[in-house]
Amino acid sequence: MLIDWFTIVAQIINFLILVFLLNRFLYKPIVKTIKARQQEIENRWQDAEKEKKSAKNEANSYQKKQQELEEKKQEIMIQAQTKADEKYDNLVEEARQDVEQKRKTWDESLEREKAQFFDRFQEKIMQQIYKITGHVLGDLANASLEQQIINQFIHRLENLSEKERENLANSLNTTDNGLIIRSHFEISPESRNRLLSSLQQTHIYQGDNVQFMTNSDLICGIELQASDYKIAWNLKDYVEALEI
């Protein structure tokens, strides 16, 4: 059997041409299309992963923000509660202080009114005692109450302590106004002379600068003043001593 080399070579050439053509126009486009498709799928997968990661990050960020908002909310609520408590405490304290101040003011006002009432009451009592005593002494001793007060005050001057004499002398040295004698009643000229004579005889005051004045507050009493120093005798002192 003879081999037809020409035919074999021609078939080989045809096969190679066919392979080239298939590779050129069929296989390569298919492979290229497959690779392009695979790349597209890969790109989409990567994009999907990126979106997934981004979504997860956003979710984490949202969750974190939610947590921060919740914490902030709790903090604001705590601050608001604290401020409300402080405001309440301040209002309670202000109310307590206001009540305390009003109570104190009321107590002070009550004390003043009570003191004024007792002062007026005491003054009325002493005025009544003054009148009654004057009538009693006039009836029993044939002497007026004023005269008895003068006598008692002269006796007081005659029995001054050394300390009282010293204080009186020091006060006289600090003033040029002399002596002032005050009484609840008008002292008669005769009684004035008796008082002046007593001052000279006891060496309390040898001058003649002596002023006689009346003072309604000296109920049933009389006082001698030199500058800021006083020597007095009155019923009010006895009443206050009884109160003590």
C-alpha positions in Angstrom: 0.0 0.0 0.0 1.5 3.3 -1.1 1.3 6.3 1.3 0.1 9.5 -0.3 2.4 11.9 1.5 0.9 14.8 -0.3 -2.5 14.0 1.0 -1.2 13.5 4.5 0.7 16.7 4.4 -2.3 18.5 3.0 -4.6 17.0 5.8 -2.0 18.0 8.4 -2.0 21.5 7.0 -5.7 21.6 6.9 -5.9 20.4 10.5 -3.4 23.0 11.7 -5.4 25.7 9.8 -8.6 24.4 11.4 -6.9 24.4 14.9 -5.7 28.0 14.2 -9.1 29.1 13.0 -10.8 27.4 15.9 -8.4 28.9 18.4 -8.6 32.3 16.7 -12.3 32.7 16.2 -13.8 30.3 18.7 -11.7 29.2 21.6 -10.0 32.5 22.4 -13.2 34.5 22.3 -14.9 31.9 24.5 -12.0 31.9 27.0 -11.9 35.7 26.9 -15.6 35.9 27.6 -15.3 33.4 30.4 -12.4 35.3 32.0 -14.3 38.5 31.6 -17.3 37.0 33.2 -15.2 35.6 36.0 -13.6 39.0 36.5 -17.0 40.6 36.6 -18.2 38.1 39.1 -15.0 38.6 41.2 -15.5 42.3 41.0 -19.1 42.0 42.0 -18.1 39.7 44.9 -15.5 42.2 46.1 -18.0 45.0 45.8 -20.5 42.9 47.7 -17.9 42.2 50.4 -17.0 45.9 50.6 -20.7 46.8 50.9 -21.1 44.1 53.4 -18.1 45.4 55.4 -19.3 49.0 55.0 -22.8 48.0 56.1 -21.3 46.2 59.1 -19.2 49.2 60.0 -22.3 51.5 59.6 -24.2 49.1 61.8 -21.5 49.1 64.4 -21.2 52.9 64.1 -25.0 53.2 64.5 -25.0 50.8 67.5 -22.1 52.8 69.0 -24.0 56.0 68.5 -27.1 54.5 70.0 -25.1 53.4 73.0 -23.6 56.9 73.3 -27.0 58.5 72.9 -28.3 56.2 75.6 -25.4 57.0 77.9 -25.9 60.7 77.2 -29.6 60.3 77.9 -28.9 58.7 81.2 -26.3 61.3 82.0 -28.8 64.1 81.1 -31.5 62.4 83.2 -29.1 62.1 86.1 -28.1 65.7 85.8 -31.7 66.8 85.5 -32.6 64.7 88.6 -29.6 66.1 90.5 -30.6 69.7 89.5 -34.2 69.0 90.4 -33.2 67.6 93.8 -30.9 70.6 94.4 -33.7 73.0 93.4 -36.1 71.2 95.7 -33.6 71.2 98.6 -33.0 75.0 97.9 -36.7 75.7 97.9 -37.2 73.7 101.0 -34.3 75.5 102.7 -35.5 78.9 101.5 -39.0 78.1 102.8 -37.6 76.9 106.1 -35.5 80.1 106.5 -38.5 82.2 105.5 -40.6 80.5 108.1 -37.8 80.8 110.7 -37.3 84.5 109.9 -41.1 85.1 110.1 -41.3 83.2 113.3 -38.3 85.1 114.7 -39.8 88.4 113.6 -43.1 87.4 115.1 -41.4 86.4 118.4 -39.5 89.7 118.5 -42.6 91.6 117.8 -44.5 89.7 120.4 -41.7 90.3 122.9 -41.7 94.0 122.1 -45.4 94.2 122.5 -45.3 92.2 125.7 -42.5 94.5 127.0 -44.4 97.6 126.0 -47.6 96.2 127.6 -45.8 95.4 130.9 -44.0 98.8 130.8 -47.4 100.6 130.4 -48.9 98.3 133.0 -46.0 98.9 135.4 -46.2 102.7 134.8 -49.9 102.7 135.5 -49.4 100.6 138.6 -46.7 102.9 139.8 -48.8 105.9 139.1 -51.6 104.4 141.1 -49.2 103.6 143.9 -47.9 107.1 143.7 -51.4 108.5 144.2 -52.4 106.0 146.9 -49.2 106.4 148.8 -49.5 110.2 148.6 -53.0 110.1 150.1 -52.0 107.5 152.8 -49.0 109.5 153.9 -51.0 112.7 153.9 -53.6 111.1 156.0 -51.3 109.3 158.4 -48.3 111.5 158.7 -49.7 114.8 157.8 -47.0 115.0 155.1 -47.1 114.9 151.3 -45.5 112.1 149.3 -43.3 114.6 147.5 -42.0 115.8 150.9 -41.2 112.2 151.9 -39.4 111.6 148.6 -37.3 114.7 149.2 -36.5 113.5 152.7 -35.5 110.1 151.5 -33.3 111.5 148.7 -31.5 113.8 151.2 -30.9 110.8 153.4 -29.5 109.0 150.3 -27.1 112.0 149.6 -26.0 112.0 153.3 -25.1 108.3 153.1 -23.2 108.2 149.8 -20.4 105.7 149.6 -16.8 106.8 149.0 -17.0 105.3 145.5 -20.1 107.2 144.7 -18.6 110.5 146.0 -15.5 109.8 143.9 -17.5 109.1 140.7 -19.6 112.2 141.3 -16.6 114.4 141.8 -14.9 113.1 138.7 -18.1 113.7 136.6 -18.3 117.3 138.0 -14.7 117.9 136.9 -15.6 117.0 133.3 -18.5 119.4 132.8 -19.2 123.1 133.2 -23.0 122.5 133.4 -23.0 121.9 137.1 -25.7 119.7 138.6 -29.2 118.8 137.3 -31.9 117.6 139.7 -34.9 115.9 138.1 -38.2 114.8 139.7 -41.6 113.6 138.7 -43.1 116.6 140.5 -42.4 120.3 140.7 -40.0 120.8 143.7 -41.1 123.7 145.9 -38.6 126.6 146.6 -38.4 125.4 150.3 -37.4 121.9 149.2 -34.9 123.2 146.7 -33.2 125.1 149.4 -33.1 122.0 151.6 -31.5 120.1 148.7 -28.9 122.8 148.0 -28.1 123.0 151.7 -27.7 119.2 151.9 -25.3 119.2 148.9 -23.1 121.9 150.6 -23.2 120.3 154.0 -22.2 116.9 152.7 -19.5 118.6 150.5 -20.9 117.0 147.4 -21.2 120.3 145.6 -20.3 123.8 146.8 -21.3 125.7 143.6 -24.6 127.3 142.8 -25.0 126.0 139.2 -27.9 123.6 140.0 -30.9 123.2 137.6 -34.2 121.7 138.7 -36.3 119.9 136.0 -39.3 117.7 135.9 -39.4 114.2 134.2 -42.7 112.3 134.0 -40.8 109.0 133.7 -39.4 109.4 137.2 -42.6 108.1 138.8 -42.4 108.6 142.6 -38.7 109.5 142.3 -35.9 112.0 142.0 -32.4 111.9 140.6 -29.2 114.0 140.6 -27.0 114.1 137.4 -23.5 115.4 136.8 -22.4 114.9 133.2 -23.1 111.2 132.6 -23.2 110.1 136.2 -26.5 109.8 138.1 -27.6 109.3 141.7 -31.3 108.4 142.0 -34.1 107.3 144.3 -37.4 106.2 142.8 -40.2 103.7 143.1 -39.4 102.2 139.8 -36.1 100.9 141.1 -37.9 99.1 143.9 -40.4 97.6 141.5 -37.6 96.4 139.2 -35.8 94.9 142.2 -39.0 93.0 143.1 -39.2 91.7 139.5 -35.6 90.4 139.7 
